[in-house]
Amino acid sequence: METLFARSVEDASRLLKLTEDDRKLFERVEAACDELVLPEFERYVERKFNEKIPEIIKKHKLMGIPISKKYGGDGARPLVHALTLERFGQLGLGVITYVDVHQALGSLTIQEWGNEEQKQRYLTKAATGEVVLAYALTEPEAGSDPSALKTTYKKDGGNYYVSGSKYLISNGSVANKLIVFALPEGQQKGVTAFLVDKDASGFSVEMRMEEKMGLFTSDTSLLALDNVKVAKEDVLGEEGKGLSVAYAALLNGRMGIASGCLGVMEDCINQVKERVTSRTQFGKPIGKHQLIQRHIATMVANLESSRWLVYQVALKKEEYDNNRGNLEMRTEVDRVSAVAKYVSSRAAYNTADAAVQCFGGFGYSILSPVTKHLLDTRVARIYEGTDEIMELKIASTVLGREFEAYK
Ligand SMILES: Cc1cc2nc3c(=O)[nH]c(=O)nc-3n(C[C@H](O)[C@H](O)[C@H](O)COP(=O)(O)OP(=O)(O)OC[C@H]3O[C@@H](n4cnc5c(N)ncnc54)[C@H](O)[C@@H]3O)c2cc1C
């Protein structure tokens, strides 16, 4: 097992008793990472979506890690799930985006908000990878403020008809089921979440958004919905309660992104270690120069300080999972997941920047093993809640809800 990750597993085992199943799961993740590392780098250089991500994750039966065993998943506890994402994160945020969107924003949302029939219909298939999920909230005019959605729905007979566009949607053109949020036509309130089929008439991928500064190996798409028919059985959660569904999904998603950022930092440290012990300047390995050691110390401090925040989220999330309906616990998970996502994404970006610095001129080449992380991690400070929205959320937990500056 990769060394820094092995240390994380050891630390986790001090926090909770890892089972034989958990250890076998880590072995499967390790095997998938070994297979993915090369194609992931190749697709990054080619600036292409990495089609090997779904193929290899599915092959190692890793699509359903957090899904309950009852629906065919591994039923991994939140800390175990976080650890698997930490390991995938070493490959970069392209892999994490695919996995986190499918597992945290998609599967866990259906598990939490779906009725039994929806879970039997979709969750069992999400666990095998037959169903791949996306989460479509953002629109050209509604990003940080989802109450400004322009996508609308109308009811006719027993069905719903959804129209609008969804912007910057990860897995948008590779998913076959999408959680789409829309407002009732002519109204400003009452957002509803729908499970939309990619083959439904009126649904189309307008564009694969490939002109990104990084995250090339992840699919990001612009979607159009023109009177897309959705059966009433495919309303997720109660009609009109879609924003609660959307926010709950992000709570799970943020833990995933933060976990992935830990892996990014681990890979940066590993790559820098190799480079600074082999590259010689002024007659000695550059790792013997004290200012290079300062970069390494900063990278390690970034990793360690973020790591415990993520584990804290996982433990509190499990406590809340066992006490659903406890609002105080939910608020606490919301708070710590915002802190963990905010700190880890900045830490990962700064760590990747320090890694590029240690690589010198080669670090400025897209072919160095760390430049990808610098390009990819920038997005972690934007998606699933920007730095600023996280700051406002965190500040309001101290000042009180009446000071919430982002609603
Ligand atoms: C690669 C990628 C993948 C994505 N994947 C998905 C996905 O799968 N599903 C999905 O639904 N969305 C996805 N997104 C969208 C992402 O969640 C949004 O980009 C993000 O929420 C910000 O919204 P916005 O881009 O409209 O920026 P805006 O909301 O327009 O914000 C612009 C700037 O203004 C700041 N700002 C806004 N409001 C306030 C305020 N009240 N106080 C202070 N500052 C404020 C923001 O922090 C930001 O700095 C993705 C984005 C990217 C780049």
The ligand as a MOL file (V3000), in Angstrom:
LIG
                    3D

  0  0  0     0  0            999 V3000
M  V30 BEGIN CTAB
M  V30 COUNTS 53 58 0 0 0
M  V30 BEGIN ATOM
M  V30 1 C -15.1670 22.0940 -13.5060 0
M  V30 2 C -16.4630 22.4050 -12.8170 0
M  V30 3 C -17.3290 21.3950 -12.5000 0
M  V30 4 C -18.5820 21.6720 -11.9130 0
M  V30 5 N -19.4550 20.6550 -11.6570 0
M  V30 6 C -20.7300 20.9530 -11.2520 0
M  V30 7 C -21.7190 19.9160 -11.1390 0
M  V30 8 O -21.4460 18.7240 -11.3280 0
M  V30 9 N -22.9880 20.2700 -10.8060 0
M  V30 10 C -23.3580 21.5720 -10.5760 0
M  V30 11 O -24.5270 21.8180 -10.2960 0
M  V30 12 N -22.4160 22.5690 -10.6570 0
M  V30 13 C -21.1300 22.2950 -10.9990 0
M  V30 14 N -20.1880 23.2890 -11.1230 0
M  V30 15 C -20.5930 24.6800 -10.8770 0
M  V30 16 C -20.0510 25.2710 -9.5880 0
M  V30 17 O -20.6580 24.6800 -8.4880 0
M  V30 18 C -20.2550 26.7980 -9.6660 0
M  V30 19 O -19.3380 27.2830 -10.6380 0
M  V30 20 C -20.0360 27.4820 -8.3230 0
M  V30 21 O -21.0640 27.1630 -7.4170 0
M  V30 22 C -19.9860 29.0210 -8.4610 0
M  V30 23 O -21.0420 29.4960 -9.2160 0
M  V30 24 P -20.7670 30.4710 -10.4560 0
M  V30 25 O -19.7490 29.8580 -11.3160 0
M  V30 26 O -22.0550 30.8520 -11.0680 0
M  V30 27 O -20.1010 31.7550 -9.8070 0
M  V30 28 P -20.8730 33.0470 -9.1150 0
M  V30 29 O -21.9200 32.5010 -8.2210 0
M  V30 30 O -21.2720 33.9210 -10.2390 0
M  V30 31 O -19.7150 33.6420 -8.3020 0
M  V30 32 C -18.6880 34.4650 -8.8600 0
M  V30 33 C -17.8540 35.0260 -7.6990 0
M  V30 34 O -18.7060 35.7910 -6.8370 0
M  V30 35 C -18.6110 35.3010 -5.5030 0
M  V30 36 N -19.9130 35.4490 -4.8270 0
M  V30 37 C -21.1360 35.0590 -5.2350 0
M  V30 38 N -22.0470 35.3550 -4.2990 0
M  V30 39 C -21.3890 35.9350 -3.2710 0
M  V30 40 C -21.7730 36.4460 -1.9990 0
M  V30 41 N -23.0270 36.4000 -1.5450 0
M  V30 42 N -20.7950 36.9740 -1.2130 0
M  V30 43 C -19.5060 37.0010 -1.6170 0
M  V30 44 N -19.0770 36.5250 -2.8010 0
M  V30 45 C -20.0010 35.9960 -3.6050 0
M  V30 46 C -18.2460 33.8330 -5.6710 0
M  V30 47 O -17.6680 33.3080 -4.4920 0
M  V30 48 C -17.2670 33.9080 -6.8210 0
M  V30 49 O -16.0120 34.3060 -6.3400 0
M  V30 50 C -18.9200 23.0180 -11.6220 0
M  V30 51 C -18.0030 24.0440 -11.8770 0
M  V30 52 C -16.7890 23.7610 -12.4760 0
M  V30 53 C -15.8320 24.8890 -12.7620 0
M  V30 END ATOM
M  V30 BEGIN BOND
M  V30 1 1 1 2
M  V30 2 1 2 3
M  V30 3 2 2 52
M  V30 4 2 3 4
M  V30 5 1 4 5
M  V30 6 1 4 50
M  V30 7 2 5 6
M  V30 8 1 6 7
M  V30 9 1 6 13
M  V30 10 2 7 8
M  V30 11 1 7 9
M  V30 12 1 9 10
M  V30 13 2 10 11
M  V30 14 1 10 12
M  V30 15 2 12 13
M  V30 16 1 13 14
M  V30 17 1 14 15
M  V30 18 1 14 50
M  V30 19 1 15 16
M  V30 20 1 16 17
M  V30 21 1 16 18
M  V30 22 1 18 19
M  V30 23 1 18 20
M  V30 24 1 20 21
M  V30 25 1 20 22
M  V30 26 1 22 23
M  V30 27 1 23 24
M  V30 28 2 24 25
M  V30 29 1 24 26
M  V30 30 1 24 27
M  V30 31 1 27 28
M  V30 32 2 28 29
M  V30 33 1 28 30
M  V30 34 1 28 31
M  V30 35 1 31 32
M  V30 36 1 32 33
M  V30 37 1 33 34
M  V30 38 1 33 48
M  V30 39 1 34 35
M  V30 40 1 35 36
M  V30 41 1 35 46
M  V30 42 1 36 37
M  V30 43 1 36 45
M  V30 44 2 37 38
M  V30 45 1 38 39
M  V30 46 1 39 40
M  V30 47 2 39 45
M  V30 48 1 40 41
M  V30 49 2 40 42
M  V30 50 1 42 43
M  V30 51 2 43 44
M  V30 52 1 44 45
M  V30 53 1 46 47
M  V30 54 1 46 48
M  V30 55 1 48 49
M  V30 56 2 50 51
M  V30 57 1 51 52
M  V30 58 1 52 53
M  V30 END BOND
M  V30 END CTAB
M  END
